[in-house]
Amino acid sequence: MKKDVKLKIFDLMVTARCLEERMIKMSKSADGHFWLGGPGEEAFNVPLGMLSRPGRGVEYDYFHFHYRNAATMLAMGMDPRDELRQANNRATDPFSGGRNFVNHFARVEWNVCPVTSTIQTQWLIAPGTARAQKRHGGEGITIVTCGDAGTAEGDFHIGLNWATQPGWDLPLLFIVTNNRYGISTSYDQVHGAGNIAEMARGYGMEFGIVDGTDVEASYSKLEEVMDFVRKERRPYLLEASVSRLYGHSSSSGANRVPEDSETDPLEEWVKKLIKAKLLTRKDYQAKYEAETQRMNEYLKEVKQEPAPTPESIYDHIYKDA
Ligand SMILES: Cc1ncc(C[n+]2csc(CCOP(=O)(O)OP(=O)(O)O)c2C)c(N)n1
């Protein structure tokens, strides 16, 4: 991996972390009513965004995210203010006009389909865009993400089944980010089947597992499997082990978990960059403080923007209505 790519990943990881920490604070003050997001998944989610091809239409990639993909959106080019606009319920929020939960993206120019609050629903919708891409040809793929607990739902299997029907193998990259929790239920209480990725075997689908807290492992695995799905026009199930550094959401307190209980992928990446003499601890602290300050300034700016009006309540329910 080239030096500039390593440093770009570092920059995006810090931005993602500071943005989420800003929103966590918002959920504890009057500036936001809720938070859930992706601190602990940045080493995987940043490379995912960097390697994807956002744009509009079947030539580009389609995205069916869950609510922990902010770092991916940032790596795709999202303005952090857009996230704050949604978290602060401003009419200027481009994803939902200030009416949906935080981290519920939707962006037609980038083929980002709306994040659903009901977990796993996106695995039913993703085969639709992948089927359109299969018909069309080219190199556009569909990417769908979810957490480990969602895989206990029937929708998980329906998605895998739709992607492997005879003659209709779909260019669909299924991603499970496994943080070993579904809110407060531990993975070991629920899953008797070993790894999630291996469930792909039953569908004759290629699969793999990666350490999603390791930047280089994640980047190279994603490069390999995205290339496979683009060229072969067949599905792939990738399981990434990740951390959950602030618990499930603001509903569970959104407090930092004890340092030694979960790997912090940002800290791990910083250590590697320091060892490679690409960064100093001082540079990191300066960057972290500058990004924290930038997010504070952005929030001040966003809070001046208009709130949704009562008259706009029915907007976007029906197309062109
Ligand atoms: C259909 C449905 N059932 C239950 C919930 C409540 N719920 C919200 S998040 C969540 C846990 C999801 O865990 P996992 O899929 O592992 O993702 P994680 O939040 O750990 O990333 C649950 C059960 C929901 N939103 N939708």
The ligand as a Gaussian input file, in Angstrom:
#p B3LYP/6-31G(d) Opt

LIG

1 1
 C      -36.630000      -6.173000      12.387000
 C      -36.006000      -5.522000      13.597000
 N      -35.938000      -6.222000      14.751000
 C      -35.364000      -5.655000      15.830000
 C      -34.874000      -4.369000      15.772000
 C      -34.237000      -3.740000      16.990000
 N      -32.788000      -3.666000      16.766000
 C      -32.183000      -2.533000      16.378000
 S      -30.534000      -2.708000      16.213000
 C      -30.611000      -4.320000      16.719000
 C      -29.347000      -5.151000      16.863000
 C      -28.662000      -5.360000      15.596000
 O      -27.486000      -6.053000      15.842000
 P      -26.524000      -6.418000      14.659000
 O      -27.305000      -6.872000      13.470000
 O      -25.478000      -7.328000      15.152000
 O      -25.905000      -5.025000      14.262000
 P      -25.053000      -4.049000      15.196000
 O      -26.024000      -3.040000      15.751000
 O      -24.408000      -4.852000      16.258000
 O      -24.077000      -3.435000      14.256000
 C      -31.919000      -4.704000      16.978000
 C      -32.309000      -6.038000      17.435000
 C      -34.994000      -3.681000      14.542000
 N      -34.523000      -2.441000      14.393000
 N      -35.548000      -4.274000      13.475000

